[in-house]
Each structure stands twice: as C-alpha cells, then as structure tokens.
Amino acid sequence: MANSVNADVFVSIHCNSFKDGSAHGVETYSYPGSVKGAVLAKCIQDSVLESGLYTADRGTKTANFAVLRQTKMPAALIEMAFIKNKQDSDLLKYKQNEFAQAIAKGILKYLNTK
C-alpha cells in the first residue's frame, strides 16, 4: 500500500519478544545498504531515547525484513519494547501515546519538518 501511494517514508511498529524476560530495550532497524533508511531509523531511535521513555538503547541495526526490503521509500522498523519483560510491557501498556509522539517526532526530524 505504501508503495502504491508513493509514501515519503514507511515505519513499521512492533513489540519485541524473547523467551528470557530479562531482555529489554528499544531497537530500530533499516534495510542493509539503505542509507536513507538508516538515517530514518536513527532519527526514530534517538527520538524515543530523548523522550525519556527509555534508557535501554539496543541501537540501530539492519535486517532483511520484508517490510524493509520491499518498500520503495526509506523504511524503518522499530521494536519498542519486550512484551515478556515486566517493565517493558508496562511501558507498552501505559505509554502508548508517548511512544507514538516520540516516533512521530523522529519521522518529522528525518523529514526536516517541525
């Protein structure tokens, strides 16, 4: 759908999971070799961290995810928190608006828009 409407960016929002409940933090992915995608991912990651929601920075990474690989525009995938970690799951449950605002601010920063 994003390709068909010529979107400026594509952002996929996820919750992370790991069998061990001690895993925590936020990480944002871009497609390997996508310079613009990497900049978008960093803008989003930095914005979430700057919002004060998190201090657990898992960084920006690259991955061959379909939503990153098949989009024609710069794309990022954010893993906001780990659902099996109590503190992270509480953030997901009670801080949805704050996450949305932080992600939006990161996108606006990437687009150089106030």
C-alpha positions in Angstrom: 0.0 0.0 0.0 2.8 2.4 0.9 4.4 1.8 -2.5 1.2 2.4 -4.4 0.6 5.8 -2.8 4.3 6.9 -3.1 4.7 7.5 0.6 7.7 9.5 1.7 8.7 7.0 4.5 7.5 3.7 5.8 7.6 2.9 9.5 6.6 -0.5 10.9 5.9 -0.5 14.7 6.4 -3.7 16.6 6.7 -5.2 20.1 9.8 -7.3 20.7 9.7 -10.8 22.3 12.3 -13.1 23.7 11.9 -16.2 25.9 14.0 -14.7 28.6 12.2 -12.0 30.5 15.4 -10.1 31.2 15.7 -8.8 27.6 14.7 -5.2 27.4 15.1 -2.0 25.5 14.3 -0.4 22.2 15.9 -1.0 18.8 15.2 0.2 15.3 16.1 -1.5 12.0 16.7 -0.4 8.5 17.4 -2.5 5.3 21.1 -3.3 4.8 22.7 -0.8 2.4 19.8 1.7 2.7 21.5 5.0 3.6 18.2 6.9 3.9 16.6 4.1 5.8 19.5 4.1 8.3 19.1 7.8 8.8 15.3 7.4 9.4 16.0 4.5 11.9 18.5 6.7 13.8 16.1 9.6 13.9 13.3 7.4 15.4 15.7 5.6 17.8 17.2 8.9 19.0 13.7 10.5 19.4 12.4 7.6 21.6 15.5 7.8 23.8 15.3 11.6 24.0 11.7 11.3 25.1 12.8 9.7 28.3 10.8 6.6 27.8 13.9 4.5 27.7 17.5 4.4 28.8 18.0 0.9 27.4 19.3 1.6 24.0 19.7 -1.6 21.9 20.7 0.7 19.0 20.0 0.8 15.3 20.5 -2.4 13.3 20.0 -3.7 9.8 17.9 -6.7 8.8 16.4 -8.3 5.7 12.8 -7.9 6.9 10.2 -7.9 4.1 8.7 -4.6 5.2 12.2 -3.0 4.8 13.2 -4.9 1.7 10.0 -4.4 -0.3 9.4 -0.8 0.2 10.4 1.8 -2.4 10.8 4.6 0.1 13.1 4.9 3.2 11.9 2.4 5.7 12.4 1.6 9.4 11.1 -1.0 11.8 11.0 -0.2 15.5 10.9 -2.8 18.2 9.5 -0.6 21.0 9.9 -3.0 24.0 9.9 -6.6 25.0 6.5 -8.0 25.9 7.9 -10.6 28.3 9.8 -8.1 30.4 7.5 -6.6 33.1 8.9 -3.0 32.9 8.9 -3.0 29.1 5.3 -4.4 29.0 4.2 -1.7 31.4 5.6 0.9 29.0 3.7 -0.7 26.1 0.6 -0.8 28.2 0.7 2.7 29.8 2.9 4.8 27.5 1.4 4.3 24.0 0.8 8.0 23.4 4.3 8.8 24.4 5.7 6.2 22.1 3.5 7.5 19.3 4.7 11.1 19.8 8.4 10.1 20.0 8.1 8.0 16.8 6.3 10.9 15.1 8.9 13.4 16.2 11.7 11.1 14.8 9.9 10.9 11.5 9.4 14.7 11.4 13.1 15.2 12.2 14.0 12.9 9.3 11.7 14.9 7.0 13.2 18.1 8.4 9.8 19.3 9.4 8.7 21.0 12.6 
